Amino acid sequence: MAKLYVVPTPIGNLEDMTFRAVRILSEVDLILAEDTRTSHVLLSHYNIKTKTSAHHKFNEHAQVEKIAQEILDGKNVALISDAGTPGISDPGYLLVHTCVLKNITIETLPGPTAFVPALVNSGFPTDEFVFMGFLPVKKGRMTKFKSIAEELRTIVIYESPYRIIKTLEQLNIYCSDRTISISRELSKKFEETLRGTPEQLLQHFTQHEPRGEFVLIIAAKK
Ligand code: SAM
């Protein structure tokens, strides 16, 4: 029986690829990649010669049935995204869901994802946390801030360098007294974790232009 393999890939540091991820990607019949050009760098680094095909948020709805049928017909397929674990703020959910409905076996490999190192690095309680991914840009954004203000568990948010200031400004309105841990450029050369109130972090980023990729960990409401 062929399977769908969901394979995490490094979030910056190519050394974070597991031996098993390399083997699975080398052995499957097809790799579905969010961006085949981005993944080409990783695949050629590990000398993986498997055929690739693009699978992203713009074509996944049209593709999932066909892919599931190919797996049922005996083709082993692996899904990767540009970085980290597919399905975590990346395409993946729809294909996995479709495969579940068709009784296809799915193996998701353990591996890189940005929020786990950021969460553990924060020093905030990790026994209960809520992952919010990217906050909505417009509709529903205020509702999210209101729920963050009342949240009794540690909160995890993904953010881009272009919106981090705006998000900190809004956190300063809704929960100015909470400590936030910001992890930037995880696993890369300029990795750093900063901790402080929204106001302290805003001060930092007005002096140091925000660059790279960010995970925000917000302490729970006391
Ligand atoms: N699938 C990925 C995962 O498993 O974490 C997430 C993909 S999402 C499109 C990209 C976001 O993840 C970035 O905007 C940032 O919030 C976070 N991220 C990815 N790589 C990161 C890194 N090296 N350091 C900090 N945050 C990162």
Boltz pocket constraint, residues with backbone or C-beta under 6 A from the ligand:
constraints:
  - pocket:
      binder: B
      contacts: [[A, 11], [A, 12], [A, 81], [A, 83], [A, 84], [A, 85], [A, 86], [A, 87], [A, 88], [A, 89], [A, 90], [A, 112], [A, 113], [A, 114], [A, 115], [A, 157], [A, 158], [A, 159], [A, 160], [A, 183], [A, 184], [A, 185], [A, 186], [A, 187], [A, 188], [A, 213], [A, 214], [A, 215]]
      max_distance: 6.0
